[in-house]
Amino acid sequence: MKKSPERRWRIAVFGIAAGAVVSGLGLAPWDVFHLGVAEHSLLTIGTASIVVGLVVLCVSWGLGQPP
């Protein structure tokens, strides 16, 4: 499979973002929310991310908005 320039760009952006988190420069807004949910519950940050994503999807579907 040939790597497109867009795919390479996405991988580069993901790598930069992951590096910023590891280096202590901070988190993205949704990640901060997920971290807060994880710290105030028994969930891990990964599980909190999944749960929040499912809640957002269900609310958007309930309001008749496509996700």
C-alpha positions in Angstrom: 0.0 0.0 0.0 1.4 3.4 -1.0 1.5 6.1 1.6 -0.2 9.3 0.5 1.1 12.7 1.5 -2.1 13.2 3.5 -1.5 10.1 5.5 2.1 11.1 6.2 0.9 14.5 7.3 -1.6 12.9 9.7 1.1 10.6 11.1 3.4 13.6 11.6 0.8 15.6 13.4 -0.1 12.7 15.6 3.6 12.2 16.5 4.0 15.9 17.3 0.9 15.8 19.5 2.0 12.6 21.3 5.5 14.1 21.8 3.9 17.3 23.4 2.0 15.2 25.9 5.0 13.1 26.8 7.3 16.1 27.2 4.8 17.7 29.6 3.8 20.6 27.3 0.1 19.9 27.9 -2.9 18.1 26.6 -5.6 18.9 24.0 -8.9 20.2 25.5 -10.8 16.9 25.1 -7.9 15.0 26.7 -8.0 17.4 29.7 -11.7 16.6 30.0 -11.1 12.9 29.7 -8.3 13.1 32.3 -10.6 15.0 34.7 -13.4 12.3 34.3 -10.8 9.6 34.9 -9.5 11.3 38.0 -13.0 11.8 39.5 -14.1 8.2 38.7 -12.8 4.7 38.8 -12.1 4.8 35.0 -8.8 4.9 33.2 -8.2 7.8 30.8 -8.7 5.4 27.9 -12.0 4.1 29.2 -13.1 7.7 30.0 -12.3 8.7 26.5 -14.4 5.9 25.1 -17.3 6.5 27.4 -17.3 10.3 26.7 -17.2 9.6 23.0 -20.2 7.3 23.2 -22.2 9.8 25.3 -21.4 12.5 22.7 -22.5 10.3 19.9 -25.8 9.3 21.7 -26.6 12.9 22.5 -25.9 14.0 18.9 -28.1 11.2 17.5 -30.8 12.1 20.1 -30.8 15.7 18.9 -31.0 14.6 15.3 -27.6 15.8 14.4 -25.3 13.6 12.3 -22.0 13.0 14.2 
